[in-house]
Amino acid sequence: MKNSLEEDHRPWGYYQVLADEPDHKVKRIVIYSGKRLSLQRHRHRAEHWHVIKGEAIVTRNEEELPIGRGQAVDIPRGALHRIMNPGTEDLIFIEVQTGDYFGEDDIERIEDDFGRV
């Protein structure tokens, strides 16, 4: 059965919003092989990432954390972070955002492979 959720495509992959509530937002995020998100931070939200498929290298402030299927990492509000797919298959993870604002304009990009800083 095809998922009828709207997808938002980006240069690194795409995401689907699974829930968008006043107190949380949930996304299913797919990152293509060899791609990574921008190094960024958020003023209004924290994030919890749970890997469903593939492998990831998560940058969280000064740490680099390798995580794989079934593993999760928490990104506190204000922490510098990024996630990369070093593998040969798509990386799929669920992102749960908590805080008081979930708009895409709460992304402060520090570094970006696609010129979006």
C-alpha positions as CSV (number, residue, x, y, z in Angstrom):
1,M,0.0,0.0,0.0
2,K,1.5,3.4,-1.0
3,N,1.8,6.0,1.7
4,S,-0.4,9.0,0.8
5,L,1.6,11.4,2.9
6,E,3.1,14.4,1.2
7,E,6.8,14.3,0.7
8,D,9.2,17.3,0.9
9,H,12.2,16.6,-1.4
10,R,15.6,18.1,-0.6
11,P,19.0,17.7,-2.2
12,W,20.0,15.0,0.4
13,G,16.8,13.0,0.3
14,Y,13.2,13.6,1.5
15,Y,10.9,13.6,4.5
16,Q,7.3,13.0,5.4
17,V,5.5,14.6,8.3
18,L,3.7,11.9,10.2
19,A,2.3,14.1,13.0
20,D,2.2,17.9,13.5
21,E,0.7,18.8,16.8
22,P,1.0,21.9,19.1
23,D,3.4,20.1,21.4
24,H,5.3,17.8,19.0
25,K,6.1,17.0,15.4
26,V,7.1,13.7,13.9
27,K,8.9,13.1,10.6
28,R,10.1,10.1,8.7
29,I,13.4,11.2,7.1
30,V,15.3,9.4,4.2
31,I,18.9,10.4,3.5
32,Y,20.5,9.1,0.3
33,S,23.8,7.2,0.4
34,G,26.8,9.6,0.9
35,K,24.6,12.6,1.7
36,R,24.3,14.6,4.9
37,L,22.1,17.3,6.4
38,S,23.5,20.8,7.1
39,L,25.3,21.5,10.3
40,Q,22.5,23.3,12.2
41,R,20.9,24.2,15.5
42,H,17.4,25.1,16.7
43,R,16.3,27.7,19.3
44,H,12.8,26.4,19.9
45,R,13.0,22.6,19.7
46,A,14.9,19.4,20.8
47,E,15.0,16.3,18.6
48,H,15.1,12.6,19.1
49,W,16.3,10.5,16.2
50,H,15.6,6.7,16.0
51,V,17.2,4.8,13.1
52,I,14.9,2.4,11.3
53,K,17.2,1.4,8.4
54,G,20.8,1.9,7.5
55,E,23.7,3.5,9.3
56,A,24.4,7.1,10.4
57,I,27.2,9.3,11.7
58,V,25.6,11.9,14.0
59,T,27.5,15.1,14.9
60,R,26.3,16.5,18.2
61,N,28.3,19.5,19.3
62,E,31.9,18.1,19.6
63,E,30.8,14.4,19.4
64,E,30.7,12.1,16.4
65,L,28.4,9.2,17.1
66,P,28.0,6.2,14.8
67,I,24.5,4.7,15.2
68,G,22.6,2.0,13.3
69,R,19.2,0.3,13.1
70,G,17.4,0.3,16.4
71,Q,19.6,2.9,18.0
72,A,18.6,6.5,18.9
73,V,20.2,9.8,19.8
74,D,18.9,12.9,21.5
75,I,19.7,16.4,20.2
76,P,19.1,19.0,22.9
77,R,17.7,22.4,22.0
78,G,20.5,24.7,20.9
79,A,23.0,21.9,20.2
80,L,25.0,22.0,16.9
81,H,24.1,18.8,15.0
82,R,24.0,17.0,11.7
83,I,23.4,13.5,10.4
84,M,25.3,11.7,7.6
85,N,24.6,8.5,5.7
86,P,28.0,6.8,5.2
87,G,26.4,3.6,3.9
88,T,25.4,2.3,0.5
89,E,21.7,2.1,1.2
90,D,19.2,4.8,2.2
91,L,19.3,5.9,5.8
92,I,15.8,6.0,7.3
93,F,15.1,7.5,10.7
94,I,12.2,8.9,12.7
95,E,12.6,12.4,14.1
96,V,10.5,13.4,17.1
97,Q,10.6,17.2,17.8
98,T,9.5,18.6,21.1
99,G,9.4,22.3,22.1
100,D,7.3,25.3,21.5
101,Y,7.8,25.9,17.7
102,F,8.4,23.5,14.8
103,G,8.6,25.7,11.8
104,E,11.4,25.1,9.1
105,D,12.5,28.7,9.8
106,D,13.9,27.5,13.2
107,I,16.8,26.0,11.3
108,E,20.0,28.0,11.8
109,R,22.5,26.5,9.2
110,I,26.2,26.8,10.1
111,E,27.6,24.7,7.2
112,D,25.8,23.2,4.2
113,D,26.9,21.0,1.2
114,F,24.2,22.6,-1.0
115,G,24.8,26.3,-0.5
116,R,21.9,27.0,1.8
117,V,23.8,28.8,4.6
